[in-house]
Amino acid sequence: MKRPRFVAHLHPNARYCVYTEPFWAIFGTAALYYATLYMESVGLSTVAIGGILSVNLYVAFLFQLVAGALTDRMGRRRATFWFDVTSWVVPMFVWAFSNNIWFFLLGYLLNASSKIVNVSFWLLATEDSPEEDRARIFAAIKVVIMFAGLLVPIVGFCMGRYGTVPSLRVLFFVGGLAMLLHNCLRHWYTVETQAGVEARKRQAGTPLFRSVIDSGRLLWAAGRHRALRRLVAMYVLSFVAVQLNVFLAVHLTKNLGYSALVVGSVPALGAVTALLCFAVVMPWASGRASANTMARWSLVASLTGWTLFLTLGPGNVALLCLCTMLTSGGPFLVESYRDAGVVSSVHTSERATFFAAVQTFTAVVSIPTGYLSAVLFQTRPLLLFAAIATLYGAAALCTFGRHTAFQADVRLVPHRAEAVSNP
């Protein structure tokens, strides 16, 4: 009954992005969840892991600088295909055979190009759809990703039976094959968006450096717009909170003594929570609460979950389940409403550049998070999770106040499209 409403009646691009996403999600979710445990298991130190993650974020920032320009020049569809290969397919094979810091570093350097896909893919999936459908599309794809977490306990079972490293090597290798299939199928069934076609014509002959400057101008203009300033701040704070959460599996396994099966069940419970949010909470909220209101209380739920997590001790599975539901459902809703808000907040001619600009600024702020998370975790694990809770609290504060509503399709730089088309 939900399918016609949420999937079958969506724009074809959105539909096929949702339908093919499981090929990535099933393996990508488990790979990301166990990445730090994998590196730790082959002998990398906590500081080395944090260093690799920080280098990844630094290089990702460089890719982010040109993400909007490349997405406009190549088109949403082509950019998504080629950079999905470099950022996920190839790294998955590299990680499958990694046994030292240099192989892991190589994989993460390649993976940094996913910042381009983060712009091109979401525009490919949502840009040709009505504005009222965009939050639903973001949510549908995210729920597929989280629902794939139901299979993570299988990886935990295999790790317990066959060993951590052998099981994860198979996961990364098979995942690389699945992601290649995913990328080819999505490319075959989707088409370039109308805005993407226009952007390619508009960007023809425009120097790449000028496009990067345009990205900075848009972000500066957004900073002077009260509602967009709050939106960008909320985006950055909530994103950084997610980036810091890289040692959860290690903490539950090594410090609190939970079994591999229990730890593997955490993403599964998170997936069920996300599905309930998608199928129950979002339909209920439609027409009853604004996107800003939903983002606000979702951030409050995230803050509550991480605050409760600080009191978690060994063997308290019930509290772990409650924390997992709050820290999974809250961010799921936050990201759905937040990302849709960013995509819908400016004029179509500025959309890719602005979306990339917000992500670029976020990437700059996020550069030290890998190393910072490692230092906090090594000093005292609870410091890391307290920092995550604090960030969600600060993000929630951005949604309160008088200036929280933005005007859809606002043009931040007047007549920019005409200026670009007539350099």
GUMARFI-552309 format. One line per 10 residues: number of its first residue (from 1); for each residue x negated, y, z of C-alpha. Coordinates in steps of 0.05 Angstrom, whole numbers. Each point is the difference from the previous one (the first is absolute). Example, Ala and Ser with C-alpha at 12.3 -4.5 7.8 and 13.67 -1.06 7.14 Angstrom:
// residues 2
1	-246:-90:156 ~ -27:69:-13
END
This chain:
// residues 423
1	0:0:0 ~ -59:46:13 ~ -36:-19:-63 ~ 43:38:-50 ~ -4:61:43 ~ -73:0:15 ~ -34:-36:-58 ~ 40:-20:-61 ~ 29:69:-13 ~ -66:37:7
11	-37:29:-60 ~ -37:-56:-38 ~ -69:26:20 ~ 21:-2:74 ~ 31:-69:-9 ~ -61:-32:-31 ~ -47:33:50 ~ 42:-32:55 ~ 6:-68:-35 ~ -75:-7:-13
21	-24:27:67 ~ 1:-67:36 ~ -59:-24:-42 ~ -41:54:34 ~ 35:2:67 ~ -6:-74:19 ~ -75:1:-4 ~ -15:74:10 ~ 37:3:66 ~ -38:-59:29
31	-66:25:-28 ~ 6:69:31 ~ 24:-29:66 ~ -58:-48:7 ~ -55:41:-35 ~ -35:23:64 ~ 6:-69:31 ~ -30:-30:-63 ~ -59:48:1 ~ -10:-12:74
41	2:-75:-10 ~ -56:0:-52 ~ -45:39:48 ~ 11:74:-11 ~ -2:44:62 ~ 57:46:20 ~ -40:61:-19 ~ -19:-29:-68 ~ 74:-14:-14 ~ 18:71:20
51	-56:27:-44 ~ 26:-39:-61 ~ 70:27:12 ~ -25:71:6 ~ -41:-6:-65 ~ 63:-27:-33 ~ 39:61:23 ~ -55:48:-23 ~ -3:-30:-71 ~ 76:-2:0
61	0:75:12 ~ -42:9:-64 ~ 50:-42:-39 ~ 57:38:32 ~ -28:66:-26 ~ 14:-22:-72 ~ 60:-45:13 ~ 52:51:-22 ~ -39:21:-61 ~ -14:-71:-23
71	73:-20:12 ~ 22:57:-44 ~ -52:-13:-53 ~ 7:-76:-5 ~ 73:-4:17 ~ 30:-33:61 ~ 4:-69:-33 ~ -71:-6:-27 ~ -32:31:61 ~ 37:-50:44
81	-23:-59:-42 ~ -74:16:-6 ~ -12:25:70 ~ 39:-57:31 ~ -50:-47:-34 ~ -60:38:28 ~ 29:12:69 ~ 32:-67:16 ~ -11:-56:-51 ~ -76:5:-4
91	-11:15:75 ~ 42:-60:20 ~ -48:-45:-38 ~ -61:36:29 ~ 27:-8:71 ~ 14:-73:-11 ~ -75:-13:-6 ~ -25:53:48 ~ -48:-22:54 ~ -37:65:18
101	11:74:8 ~ -20:16:-72 ~ 53:-44:-33 ~ 54:28:46 ~ -24:70:-14 ~ 3:-12:-76 ~ 71:-25:6 ~ 21:61:41 ~ -34:48:-48 ~ 41:-28:-57
111	62:-2:43 ~ -7:76:11 ~ 28:11:-71 ~ 67:-22:28 ~ 10:74:17 ~ 16:11:-73 ~ 50:-57:0 ~ 33:30:62 ~ 19:59:-43 ~ 14:-33:-67
121	38:-60:26 ~ 49:38:44 ~ 14:49:-56 ~ 10:-57:-49 ~ 49:-33:48 ~ 40:62:20 ~ -9:57:-49 ~ 55:-17:-49 ~ 50:-16:56 ~ 50:48:30
131	-25:36:62 ~ 51:-34:45 ~ -29:-69:-20 ~ -73:16:14 ~ -2:-14:75 ~ 36:-66:-15 ~ -53:-18:-52 ~ -57:15:47 ~ 35:-40:54 ~ 14:-59:-47
141	-72:-7:-20 ~ -25:9:71 ~ 49:-52:26 ~ -26:-50:-52 ~ -70:13:25 ~ 20:-8:73 ~ 44:-60:-15 ~ -61:-34:-28 ~ -25:2:71 ~ 46:-60:14
151	-52:-42:-35 ~ -59:26:41 ~ 12:-53:54 ~ -16:-53:-53 ~ -69:32:-6 ~ -6:-2:76 ~ 18:-73:0 ~ -52:-15:-53 ~ -52:39:39 ~ 14:-41:61
161	-6:-65:-39 ~ -53:13:-52 ~ -39:58:31 ~ 5:75:-8 ~ -51:12:-55 ~ 18:-57:-47 ~ 74:17:5 ~ -11:74:-14 ~ -46:-14:-59 ~ 56:-40:-33
171	49:55:17 ~ -42:53:-35 ~ -15:-42:-62 ~ 72:-23:-12 ~ 23:71:16 ~ -44:27:-55 ~ 34:-46:-51 ~ 69:19:26 ~ -16:75:-4 ~ -24:-6:-71
181	66:-34:-19 ~ 38:54:38 ~ -35:56:-37 ~ 12:-31:-69 ~ 74:-13:12 ~ 13:70:27 ~ -37:32:-59 ~ 40:-42:-49 ~ 69:17:27 ~ -7:74:19
191	-3:60:-45 ~ -33:68:7 ~ 42:51:37 ~ 28:61:-35 ~ -40:46:45 ~ -61:-42:-14 ~ 8:8:-75 ~ 7:75:8 ~ -60:3:47 ~ -45:-36:-50
201	18:52:-53 ~ -9:57:49 ~ -68:-25:25 ~ -29:-13:-70 ~ -62:42:-7 ~ 2:25:72 ~ -67:-9:36 ~ 1:-49:57 ~ -32:51:46 ~ 57:48:-12
211	50:-53:19 ~ -37:-10:66 ~ 2:75:13 ~ 75:-1:-14 ~ 7:-53:53 ~ -33:45:51 ~ 43:59:-20 ~ 63:-41:10 ~ -22:-24:69 ~ -17:71:20
221	68:24:-23 ~ 33:-56:39 ~ -38:22:62 ~ 33:68:-6 ~ 69:-31:-6 ~ 27:-12:70 ~ 41:-62:-13 ~ -52:-32:-46 ~ -54:15:50 ~ 37:-40:53
231	13:-56:-51 ~ -74:-4:-18 ~ -22:1:73 ~ 49:-56:16 ~ -25:-40:-60 ~ -73:7:21 ~ 11:-16:74 ~ 43:-62:-13 ~ -48:-24:-54 ~ -61:6:45
241	37:-38:54 ~ 8:-59:-47 ~ -74:5:-22 ~ -23:-6:72 ~ 38:-64:10 ~ -53:-48:-27 ~ -19:-40:61 ~ 68:-25:22 ~ -12:-73:-19 ~ -69:2:33
251	29:29:64 ~ 56:-50:5 ~ -46:-58:-15 ~ -65:17:35 ~ 22:45:58 ~ 70:-25:18 ~ -9:-73:-19 ~ 61:-10:-44 ~ -2:-60:-46 ~ -11:6:-75
261	73:-21:-11 ~ 27:55:46 ~ -46:52:-31 ~ 21:-23:-69 ~ 72:7:19 ~ -7:75:14 ~ 4:20:-74 ~ 58:-49:-9 ~ 41:33:55 ~ -19:67:-29
271	27:-22:-67 ~ 66:-22:30 ~ 6:67:36 ~ -14:37:-65 ~ 53:-41:-36 ~ 51:17:53 ~ -18:74:-6 ~ 8:-4:-75 ~ 65:-39:0 ~ 34:31:61
281	-32:64:25 ~ -11:36:-66 ~ 70:-14:-28 ~ 30:23:67 ~ -42:64:-1 ~ 19:17:-72 ~ 48:59:4 ~ -5:3:76 ~ -71:24:13 ~ -49:41:-41
291	-67:-27:-22 ~ -34:46:49 ~ 43:-26:58 ~ -14:-72:-19 ~ -75:14:-5 ~ 1:34:68 ~ 33:-57:38 ~ -41:-52:-37 ~ -63:36:25 ~ 29:0:70
301	11:-75:-6 ~ -72:-10:-23 ~ -25:42:59 ~ 42:-42:48 ~ -26:-65:-28 ~ -73:18:5 ~ 9:28:70 ~ 30:-66:22 ~ -57:-36:-35 ~ -48:33:49
311	32:-41:56 ~ -4:-67:-37 ~ -38:-55:35 ~ -18:-73:-16 ~ 58:-48:-9 ~ 55:53:-3 ~ 31:-22:-66 ~ 66:35:14 ~ -32:68:7 ~ -44:-14:-60
321	62:-13:-41 ~ 34:64:23 ~ -63:41:-15 ~ -6:-32:-68 ~ 72:17:-18 ~ -9:73:19 ~ -69:8:-32 ~ 24:-34:-64 ~ 70:28:-9 ~ -20:71:20
331	-57:8:-50 ~ 40:-35:-54 ~ 55:51:4 ~ -49:58:9 ~ -38:-18:-64 ~ 64:-11:-40 ~ 29:68:16 ~ -67:36:3 ~ -25:-23:-68 ~ 66:12:-34
341	0:70:30 ~ -68:16:-28 ~ 17:-26:-70 ~ 66:39:-1 ~ -25:65:30 ~ -30:34:-60 ~ 13:13:-74 ~ -10:-58:-48 ~ -58:34:-35 ~ -37:4:67
351	21:-67:28 ~ -60:-44:-16 ~ -50:55:18 ~ 35:17:65 ~ 8:-73:21 ~ -74:-11:-15 ~ -19:65:36 ~ 36:-22:64 ~ -34:-68:-4 ~ -67:34:-13
361	6:43:62 ~ 22:-62:39 ~ -60:-38:-26 ~ -47:55:24 ~ 29:-3:69 ~ -2:-76:-1 ~ -73:-8:-20 ~ -27:-10:72 ~ 58:-44:24 ~ -34:-66:-15
371	-61:17:41 ~ 42:36:52 ~ 46:-60:10 ~ -61:-45:9 ~ -32:47:51 ~ 65:7:39 ~ 13:-74:-2 ~ -70:-18:21 ~ 2:51:57 ~ 67:-23:25
381	53:-33:-43 ~ 58:37:32 ~ -31:67:-20 ~ 12:-18:-73 ~ 73:-17:10 ~ 11:62:44 ~ -27:42:-57 ~ 49:-32:-48 ~ 58:16:47 ~ -24:72:6
391	-1:9:-75 ~ 71:-25:-7 ~ 22:48:55 ~ -33:59:-35 ~ 32:-20:-66 ~ 68:-3:34 ~ -9:71:25 ~ -9:24:-72 ~ 72:-21:-15 ~ 29:45:54
401	13:74:-6 ~ 36:48:-47 ~ -42:-7:-63 ~ 5:-74:-17 ~ 43:-1:-63 ~ -32:10:-68 ~ 32:19:-65 ~ -2:-57:-50 ~ -38:14:-65 ~ -33:63:28
411	-54:27:-46 ~ -61:15:43 ~ -40:35:-55 ~ 48:39:-45 ~ -6:-13:-74 ~ -57:-49:11 ~ 25:-47:-54 ~ 0:55:-52 ~ -70:22:21 ~ -27:-70:-6
421	32:-12:-68 ~ -31:65:-27 ~ -70:3:29
END
